[in-house]
Amino acid sequence: MNTGIWDGENWELEQKAHWKKQEAIAREQRRAVRRKKRRRKMWGDLFLTFLFVLGCLGIGYWAIGQQGAGGNGQSVFAQALAGQDLSGEETDALLLVNRWNPLPEGYVPDLVEVPGGEKVAKEAYAPLMEMLQQAEAEGLGPQVVSGWRTQEKQQSLYDNKIGEYLSQGYSQKDAVAAAEEWVAKPGTSEHQLGLAVDINGNSYDIYTWLQENSWRYGFIFRYPGDKQSLTGVAEEVWHYRYVGKEAAEVIHSQGLCLEEYAEQQK
Ligand SMILES: [Zn+2]
């Protein structure tokens, strides 16, 4: 106890020191509160930044997902299919056309344009779009490079092919025979039926895929190499013929060509 020994000055000094100390404590407390606030704000900001980045990533993934889905849903072949009126007369999917069986005179099918500008018979259109859509989804880059041909178009292809062989020194007779292995004589080409398509892709894989899967859509690998004596045409890996799903399945599973199948059906 400080009793009786302090004078006014001492008391004042002690009081001042006391208040100074109190003020210092209060200041320190305020500083501590401010530091705490700053830290809290920093963590808050970090958290918001984190949320923002997370949100951006989420939106990015969503957009990519949408694009992927759009890639399928809005495929050029799917769009082409959606936009067509396919009602109307059906052509004869099983009509056999080869060098021994010409087309009916003046035959012109009911035609629909496919992406890329070629045309096919209405009957083959939807299955073709479905097949190409699947091939596209598998990254094969399918493309119809030749569909329906007019008599004139077939004639010009035929004449050009004969010309090629003539220029290589073949006799007229030999040039015609050689050309006919590759280009059907006008009036005997399946392309004039509108039921045949020549398909290309971004690699040879498209042909392997078509040989394994085209039957599911009603198409057949029309000119296998080992059937040349029956089809009259050299192997063409790009040429597919629509025959309908039922026939395609039999032809595929039994390893037939269309000539053999037609014979079986008699
Ligand atoms: Zn062809």
Boltz pocket constraint, residues with backbone or C-beta under 6 A from the ligand:
constraints:
  - pocket:
      binder: B
      contacts: [[A, 146], [A, 191], [A, 196], [A, 197], [A, 198], [A, 236], [A, 238], [A, 239], [A, 240]]
      max_distance: 6.0
